[in-house]
Structures are given as C-alpha cells and as structure tokens.
C-alpha cells in the first residue's frame, strides 16, 4: 500500500502518522528510544506490507499487467490502490477525505521529531505538491507513476504504466474492493492483539 492507505491506518497524531509513513525509509531494527507512537507506526507499516504482498487478490491484480511490467506491478498496485481508496473513501471513513488530508498536512508540516534523512524531502514534497489529493484522479496516478519512475537509477518500464492501469481499471477496482476489507480486518486484529504490548516493536 502507498501513502494514503498507511496514513488511513495511523492514529490521529503526528508521531503515528509519521511512523506509518516511515516504514519505507527506516530499515532494520526499530530504535527503542523513539516515541511509542512512532515505533508502532513503523511496525504497523511493515506488517501491512507483508500482508498485502501475500494476499491472493493483490497477486491477482499484479498478474493483470503485461510481462514487461510484471516485475514492477507491485509499485503500480500500491499507488493504484490509493486511488481506489480515494474513490471509495466514504465506505471506510466517516471523515470527509478533504478534511482528512488537511489534517494530515497540518500534522506533517508541524512535525519536529526524528526523520530519516532520505525521508525529509519526500515528506515536504508530499505536502507542498498535495500528493494525496492527486491520487483521486487517474491522470494524477499516471503522473505519480511517471514521477516515481525517475527515482530509479536503472531504466524501468514504470514510465507510461498509467496506460495499463486504464486498460485494467475495472478489474483492478474489483481486486481492491475484495482486498481492502480484509486488510482493515487484519489491521484491527493486529491492533487488538498488541494493545498495551510494545515488545514486538524492536524487530
């Protein structure tokens, strides 16, 4: 899952929101000196990624892409599923999406805690360029995929992959609608099983 989904599962605090984004930037052992909410966020991000990568409907979604893009299909799916979360936001949250995004930007802009160096610029760009709102349109997702393609040192087929998203749009949307309720239930179970127990956050 990408930024919007990880933020959706975060608690409504700056530490939790940053922690749930940090999983892509903070590798290795979680620092025991971080605030609890930050540690929980990184831990949850990692658990979500593991569950997502092995879910049957996500594997089906990846298989829809051409052989040339199969290797990078996971990146496309992560970003595309944020788009579908935008489209179906009201199914999963009582808070309007625009208000949620504004709250996110407020917290991220004010955050003064620990940030991995390689996360500083992407976090600033996320707010300044309003990436979360961009996800709401197919055109925005296509531009996002093209932007992400430029981060790779070696050439990939990610550039222009928005055309395959359009080609398989309806089927991918159904894949998302089957998958996301399972992810919500999985995260709820994780939170319940670890409530008050932070022993797992060091791994």
C-alpha positions in Angstrom: 0.0 0.0 0.0 1.1 3.6 -0.6 1.0 6.8 1.5 -2.8 7.3 1.7 -3.5 3.8 2.9 -0.8 3.8 5.5 -2.0 7.2 6.8 -5.5 5.8 7.0 -4.4 3.2 9.4 -2.4 5.6 11.6 -3.7 7.0 14.8 -4.6 10.7 14.5 -1.3 12.0 16.0 1.7 13.4 14.3 4.0 10.7 15.6 1.7 7.9 14.5 1.2 9.4 11.0 5.0 9.9 10.5 5.7 6.5 11.8 3.2 4.9 9.5 4.9 6.6 6.6 8.4 5.9 7.8 8.3 2.1 7.1 9.6 2.8 3.5 12.5 4.9 4.8 13.6 3.4 8.1 15.2 0.0 7.6 16.5 -2.5 10.1 15.8 -2.6 13.8 13.4 0.0 15.2 15.1 2.4 17.6 13.9 1.7 21.1 14.4 5.4 22.0 11.7 6.6 19.5 8.3 7.6 20.9 6.0 4.7 21.2 3.6 6.0 18.6 6.5 6.3 16.1 7.6 2.8 16.8 4.1 1.4 16.5 3.7 3.2 13.2 6.8 1.7 11.6 5.9 -1.7 12.9 2.4 -1.5 11.6 3.6 -0.2 8.2 5.8 -3.3 7.9 3.0 -5.7 8.9 0.7 -4.1 6.4 3.2 -4.5 3.6 3.8 -8.2 4.4 0.1 -8.9 4.5 -0.5 -7.0 1.3 2.3 -8.6 -0.7 0.9 -12.1 0.0 -2.8 -11.5 -0.3 -4.5 -13.5 -3.1 -6.4 -10.6 -4.6 -3.2 -8.5 -4.7 -1.4 -11.3 -6.5 -4.3 -11.5 -9.0 -4.1 -7.7 -9.5 -0.3 -8.0 -10.2 -0.9 -10.8 -12.7 -3.1 -8.5 -14.9 -0.1 -6.5 -16.0 1.9 -7.3 -19.1 5.0 -9.5 -18.8 7.2 -6.4 -19.4 5.7 -4.7 -16.3 5.1 -7.7 -14.1 8.3 -7.2 -12.1 7.2 -3.6 -11.1 3.5 -4.4 -10.9 3.7 -4.2 -7.1 4.6 -0.5 -7.3 1.8 0.2 -9.7 -0.7 -1.6 -7.5 0.4 0.2 -4.3 -0.3 3.6 -6.0 -3.4 2.5 -7.9 -4.9 1.1 -4.7 -4.5 4.6 -3.1 -6.6 5.9 -6.0 -9.3 3.4 -5.3 -9.2 4.2 -1.6 -9.9 7.8 -2.6 -12.8 6.7 -4.8 -14.4 4.6 -2.1 -13.2 6.6 0.9 -16.8 7.1 2.3 -17.1 3.3 2.7 -14.2 3.2 5.2 -14.3 6.6 7.0 -16.9 9.0 8.3 -14.5 11.9 8.0 -14.5 13.5 4.6 -11.4 12.8 2.5 -10.5 16.5 2.1 -10.7 17.1 5.8 -8.6 14.0 6.5 -5.9 15.2 4.0 -5.9 18.7 5.5 -5.4 17.2 9.0 -2.5 15.1 7.6 -0.8 18.0 6.0 -1.2 20.1 9.2 0.5 17.3 11.3 3.3 16.6 8.9 4.1 20.3 8.4 4.4 20.8 12.2 6.3 17.6 13.0 9.6 18.2 14.8 10.6 14.7 15.7 13.0 12.1 14.2 13.1 11.7 10.5 15.4 9.6 8.4 17.4 11.9 6.1 16.1 10.3 3.0 12.5 10.9 4.1 12.8 14.7 4.6 12.4 15.8 1.0 9.6 13.3 0.1 7.7 14.3 3.1 8.0 18.0 2.3 7.0 17.3 -1.4 4.0 15.3 -0.3 2.6 18.3 1.5 3.8 21.1 -0.9 2.5 19.3 -4.1 -0.6 17.8 -2.5 0.2 14.3 -3.5 -2.7 12.8 -1.5 -5.3 14.8 -3.5 -3.6 13.9 -6.8 -4.3 10.3 -6.2 -8.0 10.9 -6.7 -7.8 11.1 -10.5 -6.4 8.5 -13.0 -4.4 11.3 -14.6 -2.9 12.1 -11.2 -2.0 8.4 -10.6 -0.4 8.3 -14.1 1.7 11.3 -13.4 2.7 9.9 -10.0 3.9 6.6 -11.6 5.9 8.6 -14.1 7.4 10.7 -11.3 8.3 7.5 -9.3 10.0 6.0 -12.4 12.6 8.8 -12.4 13.8 7.7 -8.9 15.3 4.5 -10.3 19.0 4.6 -11.3 18.4 1.9 -14.0 15.6 2.3 -16.6 12.3 0.6 -15.8 9.0 0.2 -17.6 7.2 2.1 -14.9 7.1 5.3 -17.0 3.9 5.2 -19.0 2.4 2.4 -16.9 -0.8 4.5 -16.4 -1.9 3.2 -19.7 -2.1 -0.3 -18.3 -3.9 1.0 -15.3 -6.6 2.4 -17.6 -6.7 -0.8 -19.6 -7.4 -3.0 -16.5 -9.1 -0.3 -14.4 -12.5 -2.0 -13.7 -10.9 -5.3 -12.8 -8.3 -3.7 -10.6 -11.0 -1.8 -8.8 -12.8 -5.1 -8.0 -9.5 -6.5 -6.8 -9.2 -3.6 -4.4 -12.8 -3.9 -3.2 -12.2 -7.5 -2.3 -8.8 -6.9 -0.7 -9.2 -3.8 1.4 -11.9 -5.0 3.8 -9.6 -8.0 4.5 -6.7 -5.5 5.2 -8.9 -3.5 7.5 -9.9 -6.6 9.5 -6.3 -7.7 9.6 -5.1 -4.4 11.0 -7.9 -4.3 13.5 -6.8 -7.7 14.8 -3.2 -6.6 14.9 -4.1 -3.6 17.0 -6.2 -5.6 19.4 -3.6 -8.3 19.8 -0.8 -5.8 20.6 -2.8 -3.3 22.7 -0.6 -2.3 25.6 2.3 -4.6 24.5 5.2 -3.0 22.7 7.6 -5.9 22.9 7.4 -6.6 19.2 8.4 -3.1 18.1 12.1 -3.7 18.3 12.2 -6.1 15.4 
